[in-house]
Amino acid sequence: MPLYGATLLNLSVGLAILALVVLVIYVKKGDYRLFLTGQRAALGVSFLILLASVTLVANLIKGNFDIDFVAQYTSSATPIVYKFAALWAGQSGSLLFWVLILSFYTTLVIFQNRVRHQQLMPYVMITLVAIMLFFLILVNFVSNPFKPVEVDFVIRDGLGLNPLLQNWAMAIHPPILYLGYVGFSVPFAFAVAALISRRLDALWIRTMRRWTLFTWLAMGCGIILGGYWAYNELGWGGYWAWDPVENASFMPWLTATAFIHSINIQKKKNMLRIWNMVLIIATFLLSIFGTFLTRSGVVSSVHSFTQSSIGPMLLGFFLFVLVVCIFLVLYRLKDLRSEIRMRSFLSRESGFLFNNVVFVGLCFAVLWGTLFPIVSEAIQGTQISVGIPFFNQIAIPIGLLLLFLTGVGPLLAWRRTSRESLIRNFSIPFLIGVVTFLVAFVLGIRSIYPLITLSLSFFVLCAIGLEFYRGVRVRIRKLGENVVLALTRIISKNRSRYGGYIVHVGVVLMFIGFAGKAFDVDHEWTMEVGDEVKLAEYTIILTNVREEERPNHHAWIASLLITQNEKTITQLYPEKRIYFHRNPDPNRRQPHSELDIYSTFKEDIYAVFGGFNTQKNLVSLKMMVNRLVRWIWVGGYLLLFGTVIALWPIKMKRGE
Amino acid sequence: MDVKKKFPIVIISIAFLLVLWVVLGFEGNELPYVTIQELKELKSSQPGKRFRLGGNIQEGSIVRDSHDQLDLTFVLEQGDESLRVTYHKIVPDMFKEGIEVIVEGYYVNGKFQADNIMTKCASRYQGDLREANT
């Protein structure tokens, strides 16, 4: 079996090289048959990769422990869902998964553009196949998932997947994240193709925008899902730690966000073509750089994979692409150059530009903070990292600036906003913002960041609300529609714009959720049954601890009664589990805290069963009150919903 | 100066301010990743300075206080060097003797007062195929 999989991978390398050669010759000679051959070869490579992946998954599910990867990440006891998900559990499998997703995207791009973009497609395919070729080389020669196990005894069972990872969120987080990470290759390929062929017409913009928006969405959902999983499973009570691997995914998302905003200027005013090109290239480069950071072990991180020669190869690929792209952009600089026709600072163009500077600035700040340990080690010999305090300190004000722009931007007119227009659009939201500030202050909130966040949030919500209101009102007056119909129609007729507004509302809600952090409280205690402790406005009583023997683990379940002013709020049942508890070797037993959360829109009451002293019946308990966290997840849903609306295709009528 | 000329100046100024902002952020937030040997070469008390260390938990060195279960000491070892570490919080699930950890905290009177302990994210179960098959 491993022979088939490895052979398929070898064949795909050969076919990819063939595809590249044929397409390059086509570009020189122009014989259309070469184009078709190259296209079919590219599809063939994708098909081979699919077959290889299916082979690996089949081996995982069957439990063929002769393959090292299968033995490392599954066992006969692993549930079938996680045997399938084991495909992305380790280095080599996840690399194959990466190139599998890239092959799906390549196939989709080829089919979507059977007729369109004929001048661009050869270069698009060359780029995509070249990227696939690189990862295929990695998978074949550096980190091969079909590598046979190298031991001198008969393998009867594998190691199995760590129970900590056997969780639904852990199963879907990597695929969704990869849809983003890998997906950035597609707009990149179109950008490279446009640069080489000098075709930058309106249709290209539409294609670029849609692909970037989709991959941006996937990346965003992947990132939020990662935070959700960390918060709900890992027990440290947080959702974002500014860990290098987290930052690696955040940076390309930031430049992609800048792009989906600035592309509007290019669409409307045909400006900023060089800048947009640079943003797309930067996004792809950052995703490769992110892969490098994650897999090379260069920066210490709790997410680190093991080191291998993969680090230098990824870095080499990154540098190669960087050099090629710099060359390409400089080569076509004359064609790309457009006039910056800025009339006023109070214009939408200016707003978008400012937005871009801030997003790229934040990306740069995160990059510097992430790379600082490497740089300091090179210069001073010590790895000096800057932890969560640094990132929060610099990112929060930048984030608030972005929040402000979110409200202001859409209210500015193209070219120049008149004084009357400013007053008309801004007075009510501004007023609401000020009122929010005063109300919050009076209610006892004195910390400056939460005050500003809340004021800006309501400023933005009001501004967006007014946009919806005005749009609906016009339709009601002119077309006689009722409110619901008017609302549906206006969103449907301006999907980009109103979808974007919905996304912005989601972002505002997330900021409100972040602001809650300023009011979080937590504490840890050692308790006996019957003990009572207090946290913030709540009283917590440990009423009981019972034991339970389950199929693959042993559990202690603590019963906690949470009350406020004598009234019962809820009961929580955090657990301490031991997996592999029957193993005679105590070092092989795997403890795991299964936390319990009582979640409302106001706050989450979060309980972690830290440890249990069986001799003295002592419970180590950690309790947290995390304010407003739920708004982050609600905001995330709106982000998804809004982007889907913006992406929803409009049926083009003939003649339009 | 009309807008067209002012524009690049504004953009560059904002960019410059951002760089300044980031550089200022480093002040007071630096966390050196040191070895035990480097730490011992400094004065035995570094008030207010946070450090980060990696190493393994020495076998048999984990001691919990009998009255306060959260009170914990262990010995961190790196090759030949070792360092006493104290900690007063709930430990991560993977925490046990022999494993690799990263600790952050303060170096006081020759001992390390940790306020954060991190174990590696389990990308796979730590074990040996040979052991799994016996």
Interface residues (C-beta under 8 A of the other chain):
Chain A: A71 Q72 Y73 S75 A89 G90 V149 V151 F153 V154 I155 R156 D157 G158 L159 G160 L161 N162 L164 L165 G235 S300 V302 H303 S304 F305 I340 R341 M342 R343 S344 F345 L353 F354 V357 V358 G361 F364 A365 W368 G369 F372 P373 T382 Q383 I384 S385 V386 G387 P389 F390 Q393 I394 P397 I398 E524 W525 T526 D585 N587 R588 Q590 P591 H592 S593 V608 G610 G611 N613 L618 S620 K622
Chain B: V3 K4 K6 F7 V10 I11 I14 A15 L18 V19 W21 V22 G25 F26 N29 E30 L31 P32 Y33 V34 E38 R52 G54 D68 Q69 L70 K89 I90 V91 D93 M94 K96 E97 G98 I102 E104 M118 T119 K120 C121 A122 S123 R124 Y125 G127 L129 R130 E131 A132 N133
